[in-house]
Amino acid sequence: MLTGHYGPAFIIKATNKKIPLWMLFLAVQLPDIIWDTLILAGIEKARINPSLPSNPLEIYYMPYSHGLVSTVLYSLAVVGVLMLVPNIRRHKAIAWWCGAAVFSHWLLDFLSHRPDLPILGDTSLKIGLGLWNCPVWATVIEVALFLGSAIWYAVSVGGFRRRATWLFWIFVAISVATSCIHSEAIPFTTPYPIAIFALVYYVLSTLTIYFVERNQLRTN
Ligand SMILES: [Zn+2]
């Protein structure tokens, strides 16, 4: 799951207008930002298996980025770090919602991944409900979550100025198109281009949403 992780970010923002959306965008993707970095550094391991449905990644070693315990620790670390920021300390809910956003990543990965999510370290017990094994449903659920929550967010903040409106919907369209790419369309034989693509997508998404948010018609 790539774009679907932004679903919880949009939903939290739509119901808690004080939280900067760019911050939630980084929080919901934090485990994958760590995974991409560790894959590129050769610390976590994955291989491409084109015969796998939906997503060709066979992730056989990721004790740091996607363990259940490590994700809980990342969530708490985000809460702790944000509490050090004076403005956020006055609105503690911002820190706690960002922590929850980090953990939402693991929950959605639990739904979509084949059993490759370790509990602690590289335990032999790995879990995942394997929605990826049903490509049509994996795509329908991810697109519905992303698109539904994006529309809810846009409506809840009362729309954006003209250029930001264009940028927002271009971002939404590119993200939906990306969700529809399946294993057979991915030409790579190593996971490195996928990690680089994902990092670029996260950076551009965050910058896009920062610009869009600054051009809301209604200020919170
Ligand atoms: Zn992930």
py3Dmol code that shows the C-alpha trace and the ligand (Angstrom):
import py3Dmol

protein = """\
ATOM      1  CA  MET A   1       0.000   0.000   0.000  1.00  0.00           C
ATOM      2  CA  LEU A   2       1.372   3.376  -1.032  1.00  0.00           C
ATOM      3  CA  THR A   3      -1.259   6.056  -1.534  1.00  0.00           C
ATOM      4  CA  GLY A   4      -3.857   4.481   0.805  1.00  0.00           C
ATOM      5  CA  HIS A   5      -1.711   5.478   3.800  1.00  0.00           C
ATOM      6  CA  TYR A   6      -2.701   9.085   3.130  1.00  0.00           C
ATOM      7  CA  GLY A   7      -6.318   8.121   3.942  1.00  0.00           C
ATOM      8  CA  PRO A   8      -5.863   8.352   7.737  1.00  0.00           C
ATOM      9  CA  ALA A   9      -3.929  11.641   7.281  1.00  0.00           C
ATOM     10  CA  PHE A  10      -6.856  13.228   5.396  1.00  0.00           C
ATOM     11  CA  ILE A  11      -9.389  11.850   7.895  1.00  0.00           C
ATOM     12  CA  ILE A  12      -7.461  13.101  10.953  1.00  0.00           C
ATOM     13  CA  LYS A  13      -7.050  16.512   9.299  1.00  0.00           C
ATOM     14  CA  ALA A  14     -10.735  16.738   8.325  1.00  0.00           C
ATOM     15  CA  THR A  15     -11.735  16.186  11.948  1.00  0.00           C
ATOM     16  CA  ASN A  16      -8.869  18.085  13.646  1.00  0.00           C
ATOM     17  CA  LYS A  17      -8.229  21.244  11.633  1.00  0.00           C
ATOM     18  CA  LYS A  18      -5.374  22.547  13.831  1.00  0.00           C
ATOM     19  CA  ILE A  19      -2.988  19.761  12.775  1.00  0.00           C
ATOM     20  CA  PRO A  20      -0.794  20.664   9.766  1.00  0.00           C
ATOM     21  CA  LEU A  21      -1.561  18.124   7.030  1.00  0.00           C
ATOM     22  CA  TRP A  22       2.047  18.034   5.799  1.00  0.00           C
ATOM     23  CA  MET A  23       3.023  16.776   9.260  1.00  0.00           C
ATOM     24  CA  LEU A  24       0.409  13.998   9.065  1.00  0.00           C
ATOM     25  CA  PHE A  25       1.643  13.151   5.543  1.00  0.00           C
ATOM     26  CA  LEU A  26       5.124  12.495   6.903  1.00  0.00           C
ATOM     27  CA  ALA A  27       3.783  10.631   9.962  1.00  0.00           C
ATOM     28  CA  VAL A  28       1.630   8.145   8.027  1.00  0.00           C
ATOM     29  CA  GLN A  29       4.557   7.247   5.758  1.00  0.00           C
ATOM     30  CA  LEU A  30       7.289   7.184   8.432  1.00  0.00           C
ATOM     31  CA  PRO A  31       7.707   3.349   8.521  1.00  0.00           C
ATOM     32  CA  ASP A  32       8.034   3.303   4.701  1.00  0.00           C
ATOM     33  CA  ILE A  33      10.443   6.267   4.691  1.00  0.00           C
ATOM     34  CA  ILE A  34      12.594   4.231   7.116  1.00  0.00           C
ATOM     35  CA  TRP A  35      12.109   1.082   4.975  1.00  0.00           C
ATOM     36  CA  ASP A  36      13.133   2.844   1.738  1.00  0.00           C
ATOM     37  CA  THR A  37      16.221   4.239   3.425  1.00  0.00           C
ATOM     38  CA  LEU A  38      17.221   0.901   4.981  1.00  0.00           C
ATOM     39  CA  ILE A  39      16.633  -0.959   1.679  1.00  0.00           C
ATOM     40  CA  LEU A  40      18.873   1.525  -0.161  1.00  0.00           C
ATOM     41  CA  ALA A  41      21.469   1.142   2.614  1.00  0.00           C
ATOM     42  CA  GLY A  42      21.321  -2.667   2.260  1.00  0.00           C
ATOM     43  CA  ILE A  43      20.227  -3.154   5.883  1.00  0.00           C
ATOM     44  CA  GLU A  44      16.691  -4.447   5.248  1.00  0.00           C
ATOM     45  CA  LYS A  45      16.169  -6.949   2.428  1.00  0.00           C
ATOM     46  CA  ALA A  46      13.610  -7.581  -0.296  1.00  0.00           C
ATOM     47  CA  ARG A  47      13.549  -9.147  -3.739  1.00  0.00           C
ATOM     48  CA  ILE A  48      11.297  -8.766  -6.762  1.00  0.00           C
ATOM     49  CA  ASN A  49       9.053 -11.717  -7.510  1.00  0.00           C
ATOM     50  CA  PRO A  50       6.912 -10.826 -10.566  1.00  0.00           C
ATOM     51  CA  SER A  51       4.647 -13.842  -9.982  1.00  0.00           C
ATOM     52  CA  LEU A  52       3.254 -12.257  -6.794  1.00  0.00           C
ATOM     53  CA  PRO A  53      -0.141 -10.574  -7.260  1.00  0.00           C
ATOM     54  CA  SER A  54      -0.595  -6.785  -6.780  1.00  0.00           C
ATOM     55  CA  ASN A  55       2.838  -5.976  -5.411  1.00  0.00           C
ATOM     56  CA  PRO A  56       5.948  -7.842  -6.608  1.00  0.00           C
ATOM     57  CA  LEU A  57       7.955  -7.165  -3.446  1.00  0.00           C
ATOM     58  CA  GLU A  58       8.970 -10.231  -1.475  1.00  0.00           C
ATOM     59  CA  ILE A  59      10.107  -8.619   1.749  1.00  0.00           C
ATOM     60  CA  TYR A  60      11.994 -11.210   3.756  1.00  0.00           C
ATOM     61  CA  TYR A  61      13.917  -9.091   6.250  1.00  0.00           C
ATOM     62  CA  MET A  62      12.549  -5.880   7.769  1.00  0.00           C
ATOM     63  CA  PRO A  63      12.982  -6.096  11.561  1.00  0.00           C
ATOM     64  CA  TYR A  64      13.453  -2.350  12.042  1.00  0.00           C
ATOM     65  CA  SER A  65      11.010  -0.472   9.828  1.00  0.00           C
ATOM     66  CA  HIS A  66       7.829  -2.565  10.077  1.00  0.00           C
ATOM     67  CA  GLY A  67       7.964  -4.589  13.316  1.00  0.00           C
ATOM     68  CA  LEU A  68       4.864  -4.211  15.472  1.00  0.00           C
ATOM     69  CA  VAL A  69       6.935  -3.239  18.506  1.00  0.00           C
ATOM     70  CA  SER A  70       9.239  -0.921  16.543  1.00  0.00           C
ATOM     71  CA  THR A  71       6.235   0.873  14.999  1.00  0.00           C
ATOM     72  CA  VAL A  72       4.759   1.437  18.480  1.00  0.00           C
ATOM     73  CA  LEU A  73       8.145   2.869  19.508  1.00  0.00           C
ATOM     74  CA  TYR A  74       8.243   5.151  16.426  1.00  0.00           C
ATOM     75  CA  SER A  75       4.726   6.385  17.275  1.00  0.00           C
ATOM     76  CA  LEU A  76       5.721   7.169  20.865  1.00  0.00           C
ATOM     77  CA  ALA A  77       8.986   8.779  19.699  1.00  0.00           C
ATOM     78  CA  VAL A  78       7.037  11.088  17.357  1.00  0.00           C
ATOM     79  CA  VAL A  79       4.706  12.061  20.234  1.00  0.00           C
ATOM     80  CA  GLY A  80       7.726  12.691  22.500  1.00  0.00           C
ATOM     81  CA  VAL A  81       9.637  14.787  19.941  1.00  0.00           C
ATOM     82  CA  LEU A  82       6.570  16.878  19.042  1.00  0.00           C
ATOM     83  CA  MET A  83       5.886  17.527  22.736  1.00  0.00           C
ATOM     84  CA  LEU A  84       9.266  19.315  22.825  1.00  0.00           C
ATOM     85  CA  VAL A  85       7.962  21.917  20.359  1.00  0.00           C
ATOM     86  CA  PRO A  86       6.485  24.763  22.469  1.00  0.00           C
ATOM     87  CA  ASN A  87       3.527  25.488  20.115  1.00  0.00           C
ATOM     88  CA  ILE A  88       2.563  21.826  19.990  1.00  0.00           C
ATOM     89  CA  ARG A  89       2.959  21.352  23.769  1.00  0.00           C
ATOM     90  CA  ARG A  90       0.079  23.795  24.141  1.00  0.00           C
ATOM     91  CA  HIS A  91      -2.032  21.602  21.815  1.00  0.00           C
ATOM     92  CA  LYS A  92      -1.034  18.120  22.952  1.00  0.00           C
ATOM     93  CA  ALA A  93      -3.685  16.517  20.705  1.00  0.00           C
ATOM     94  CA  ILE A  94      -1.497  17.397  17.686  1.00  0.00           C
ATOM     95  CA  ALA A  95       1.339  15.230  19.014  1.00  0.00           C
ATOM     96  CA  TRP A  96      -0.962  12.319  19.907  1.00  0.00           C
ATOM     97  CA  TRP A  97      -2.747  12.396  16.527  1.00  0.00           C
ATOM     98  CA  CYS A  98       0.622  12.396  14.726  1.00  0.00           C
ATOM     99  CA  GLY A  99       1.637   9.365  16.832  1.00  0.00           C
ATOM    100  CA  ALA A 100      -1.636   7.649  15.896  1.00  0.00           C
ATOM    101  CA  ALA A 101      -0.967   8.511  12.232  1.00  0.00           C
ATOM    102  CA  VAL A 102       2.374   6.668  12.412  1.00  0.00           C
ATOM    103  CA  PHE A 103       0.663   3.576  13.853  1.00  0.00           C
ATOM    104  CA  SER A 104      -2.098   3.710  11.212  1.00  0.00           C
ATOM    105  CA  HIS A 105       0.646   2.770   8.709  1.00  0.00           C
ATOM    106  CA  TRP A 106       1.215  -0.567  10.427  1.00  0.00           C
ATOM    107  CA  LEU A 107      -2.534  -1.320  10.627  1.00  0.00           C
ATOM    108  CA  LEU A 108      -3.030  -0.739   6.884  1.00  0.00           C
ATOM    109  CA  ASP A 109       0.118  -2.757   6.093  1.00  0.00           C
ATOM    110  CA  PHE A 110      -1.260  -5.555   8.315  1.00  0.00           C
ATOM    111  CA  LEU A 111      -4.373  -5.545   6.128  1.00  0.00           C
ATOM    112  CA  SER A 112      -2.537  -5.519   2.790  1.00  0.00           C
ATOM    113  CA  HIS A 113       0.799  -7.330   3.266  1.00  0.00           C
ATOM    114  CA  ARG A 114       1.335 -11.024   2.880  1.00  0.00           C
ATOM    115  CA  PRO A 115       2.640 -12.417   6.217  1.00  0.00           C
ATOM    116  CA  ASP A 116       5.965 -10.512   6.288  1.00  0.00           C
ATOM    117  CA  LEU A 117       5.435  -8.131   9.222  1.00  0.00           C
ATOM    118  CA  PRO A 118       7.504  -9.223  12.240  1.00  0.00           C
ATOM    119  CA  ILE A 119       6.324  -8.666  15.790  1.00  0.00           C
ATOM    120  CA  LEU A 120       9.723  -7.908  17.313  1.00  0.00           C
ATOM    121  CA  GLY A 121      13.071  -8.061  15.528  1.00  0.00           C
ATOM    122  CA  ASP A 122      13.238 -10.752  12.830  1.00  0.00           C
ATOM    123  CA  THR A 123      10.992 -13.268  14.615  1.00  0.00           C
ATOM    124  CA  SER A 124       9.820 -16.338  12.737  1.00  0.00           C
ATOM    125  CA  LEU A 125       6.254 -15.255  13.538  1.00  0.00           C
ATOM    126  CA  LYS A 126       5.339 -12.838  10.754  1.00  0.00           C
ATOM    127  CA  ILE A 127       1.844 -11.603  10.120  1.00  0.00           C
ATOM    128  CA  GLY A 128      -0.280  -9.926   7.439  1.00  0.00           C
ATOM    129  CA  LEU A 129      -3.813 -10.546   6.163  1.00  0.00           C
ATOM    130  CA  GLY A 130      -2.655 -10.609   2.534  1.00  0.00           C
ATOM    131  CA  LEU A 131      -5.161  -8.329   0.769  1.00  0.00           C
ATOM    132  CA  TRP A 132      -2.491  -8.018  -1.963  1.00  0.00           C
ATOM    133  CA  ASN A 133      -3.356 -11.596  -2.962  1.00  0.00           C
ATOM    134  CA  CYS A 134      -6.718 -10.256  -4.226  1.00  0.00           C
ATOM    135  CA  PRO A 135      -5.495  -7.560  -6.690  1.00  0.00           C
ATOM    136  CA  VAL A 136      -8.939  -6.210  -7.598  1.00  0.00           C
ATOM    137  CA  TRP A 137     -10.037  -5.767  -3.987  1.00  0.00           C
ATOM    138  CA  ALA A 138      -6.614  -4.408  -2.981  1.00  0.00           C
ATOM    139  CA  THR A 139      -6.958  -1.687  -5.635  1.00  0.00           C
ATOM    140  CA  VAL A 140     -10.636  -0.950  -4.946  1.00  0.00           C
ATOM    141  CA  ILE A 141     -10.070  -0.595  -1.185  1.00  0.00           C
ATOM    142  CA  GLU A 142      -6.916   1.546  -1.560  1.00  0.00           C
ATOM    143  CA  VAL A 143      -8.479   3.879  -4.151  1.00  0.00           C
ATOM    144  CA  ALA A 144     -11.737   4.164  -2.161  1.00  0.00           C
ATOM    145  CA  LEU A 145      -9.831   4.991   1.038  1.00  0.00           C
ATOM    146  CA  PHE A 146      -7.545   7.537  -0.649  1.00  0.00           C
ATOM    147  CA  LEU A 147     -10.120   9.179  -2.892  1.00  0.00           C
ATOM    148  CA  GLY A 148     -12.951   9.214  -0.346  1.00  0.00           C
ATOM    149  CA  SER A 149     -10.785  10.760   2.361  1.00  0.00           C
ATOM    150  CA  ALA A 150      -9.196  13.285  -0.066  1.00  0.00           C
ATOM    151  CA  ILE A 151     -12.653  14.505  -1.124  1.00  0.00           C
ATOM    152  CA  TRP A 152     -13.774  14.667   2.515  1.00  0.00           C
ATOM    153  CA  TYR A 153     -10.703  16.774   3.358  1.00  0.00           C
ATOM    154  CA  ALA A 154     -11.189  19.144   0.405  1.00  0.00           C
ATOM    155  CA  VAL A 155     -14.861  19.676   1.262  1.00  0.00           C
ATOM    156  CA  SER A 156     -14.221  20.029   5.006  1.00  0.00           C
ATOM    157  CA  VAL A 157     -11.691  22.853   4.523  1.00  0.00           C
ATOM    158  CA  GLY A 158     -13.969  24.677   2.073  1.00  0.00           C
ATOM    159  CA  GLY A 159     -11.779  24.327  -1.051  1.00  0.00           C
ATOM    160  CA  PHE A 160      -8.583  26.082  -2.189  1.00  0.00           C
ATOM    161  CA  ARG A 161      -7.454  28.982  -4.358  1.00  0.00           C
ATOM    162  CA  ARG A 162      -7.323  28.283  -8.084  1.00  0.00           C
ATOM    163  CA  ARG A 163      -3.719  27.110  -8.571  1.00  0.00           C
ATOM    164  CA  ALA A 164      -3.806  25.013  -5.403  1.00  0.00           C
ATOM    165  CA  THR A 165      -7.068  23.394  -6.538  1.00  0.00           C
ATOM    166  CA  TRP A 166      -5.397  22.303  -9.784  1.00  0.00           C
ATOM    167  CA  LEU A 167      -2.313  21.037  -7.983  1.00  0.00           C
ATOM    168  CA  PHE A 168      -4.376  19.125  -5.413  1.00  0.00           C
ATOM    169  CA  TRP A 169      -6.478  17.281  -7.986  1.00  0.00           C
ATOM    170  CA  ILE A 170      -3.429  16.534 -10.184  1.00  0.00           C
ATOM    171  CA  PHE A 171      -1.805  14.998  -7.090  1.00  0.00           C
ATOM    172  CA  VAL A 172      -4.996  13.000  -6.417  1.00  0.00           C
ATOM    173  CA  ALA A 173      -5.165  11.771 -10.056  1.00  0.00           C
ATOM    174  CA  ILE A 174      -1.475  10.734 -10.129  1.00  0.00           C
ATOM    175  CA  SER A 175      -1.888   8.936  -6.791  1.00  0.00           C
ATOM    176  CA  VAL A 176      -4.981   7.035  -7.947  1.00  0.00           C
ATOM    177  CA  ALA A 177      -3.171   6.045 -11.168  1.00  0.00           C
ATOM    178  CA  THR A 178      -0.190   4.836  -9.101  1.00  0.00           C
ATOM    179  CA  SER A 179      -2.521   2.670  -6.984  1.00  0.00           C
ATOM    180  CA  CYS A 180      -3.655   0.903 -10.147  1.00  0.00           C
ATOM    181  CA  ILE A 181      -0.125  -0.244 -11.140  1.00  0.00           C
ATOM    182  CA  HIS A 182       0.237  -3.978 -10.518  1.00  0.00           C
ATOM    183  CA  SER A 183       3.204  -6.391 -10.439  1.00  0.00           C
ATOM    184  CA  GLU A 184       3.101  -7.250 -14.147  1.00  0.00           C
ATOM    185  CA  ALA A 185       3.590  -3.551 -15.088  1.00  0.00           C
ATOM    186  CA  ILE A 186       6.658  -3.079 -12.879  1.00  0.00           C
ATOM    187  CA  PRO A 187       9.798  -3.548 -15.002  1.00  0.00           C
ATOM    188  CA  PHE A 188      12.433  -3.593 -12.234  1.00  0.00           C
ATOM    189  CA  THR A 189      14.413  -6.607 -11.103  1.00  0.00           C
ATOM    190  CA  THR A 190      15.637  -5.091  -7.827  1.00  0.00           C
ATOM    191  CA  PRO A 191      13.721  -3.201  -5.106  1.00  0.00           C
ATOM    192  CA  TYR A 192      16.012  -0.136  -5.285  1.00  0.00           C
ATOM    193  CA  PRO A 193      14.111   1.809  -8.011  1.00  0.00           C
ATOM    194  CA  ILE A 194      10.874   1.207  -6.074  1.00  0.00           C
ATOM    195  CA  ALA A 195      12.464   2.612  -2.885  1.00  0.00           C
ATOM    196  CA  ILE A 196      13.751   5.678  -4.774  1.00  0.00           C
ATOM    197  CA  PHE A 197      10.368   6.223  -6.499  1.00  0.00           C
ATOM    198  CA  ALA A 198       8.557   5.992  -3.149  1.00  0.00           C
ATOM    199  CA  LEU A 199      10.917   8.491  -1.451  1.00  0.00           C
ATOM    200  CA  VAL A 200      10.503  10.974  -4.325  1.00  0.00           C
ATOM    201  CA  TYR A 201       6.715  10.507  -4.181  1.00  0.00           C
ATOM    202  CA  TYR A 202       6.654  11.157  -0.407  1.00  0.00           C
ATOM    203  CA  VAL A 203       8.736  14.337  -0.728  1.00  0.00           C
ATOM    204  CA  LEU A 204       6.666  15.713  -3.634  1.00  0.00           C
ATOM    205  CA  SER A 205       3.380  14.774  -1.922  1.00  0.00           C
ATOM    206  CA  THR A 206       4.400  16.547   1.268  1.00  0.00           C
ATOM    207  CA  LEU A 207       5.534  19.690  -0.596  1.00  0.00           C
ATOM    208  CA  THR A 208       2.308  19.643  -2.645  1.00  0.00           C
ATOM    209  CA  ILE A 209       0.099  19.385   0.405  1.00  0.00           C
ATOM    210  CA  TYR A 210       2.089  22.116   2.194  1.00  0.00           C
ATOM    211  CA  PHE A 211       1.383  24.469  -0.738  1.00  0.00           C
ATOM    212  CA  VAL A 212      -2.269  23.382  -0.996  1.00  0.00           C
ATOM    213  CA  GLU A 213      -2.846  23.906   2.709  1.00  0.00           C
ATOM    214  CA  ARG A 214      -1.433  27.417   2.575  1.00  0.00           C
ATOM    215  CA  ASN A 215      -3.984  28.181  -0.136  1.00  0.00           C
ATOM    216  CA  GLN A 216      -7.120  27.011   1.624  1.00  0.00           C
ATOM    217  CA  LEU A 217     -10.071  29.338   1.152  1.00  0.00           C
ATOM    218  CA  ARG A 218     -11.077  29.035   4.792  1.00  0.00           C
ATOM    219  CA  THR A 219      -8.390  29.538   7.447  1.00  0.00           C
ATOM    220  CA  ASN A 220      -8.745  27.272  10.463  1.00  0.00           C
TER     221      ASN A 220
END
"""
ligand_1 = """\
1
ZN
Zn 4.791 -0.023 4.920
"""
view = py3Dmol.view(width=600, height=400)
view.addModel(protein, "pdb")
view.setStyle({"model": 0}, {"cartoon": {"style": "trace"}})
view.addModel(ligand_1, "xyz")
view.setStyle({"model": 1}, {"stick": {}})
view.zoomTo()
view.show()
